[in-house]
């Protein structure tokens, strides 16, 4: 979403706006609700949160607690992804 990279859904992380309110990280991709996909690199998550792209895509205003939870998840991700080596 933030870096506009294309890839298989399994290679991306889905963030979902839950029907009962709030947002969640959906590693399985099976939770019900409006979703947005981000790649597994910290810079992409930082851009999406800073620019408000995630809020726009999910059509929600994130609470400070939700932003903190998303930032904590992103902190565990690599800064950038290593390019795939093709043999």
Buried (B, 14 or more C-beta within 10 A) or exposed (E): BBBEBEEEEEEBBBBBBBEEEBBBBBEEEEBEBBBBBBBBBBBBBBBBBEEEBBBEBBEBEBEEEBBEBBEEBBEEBEEEBEEEEEE
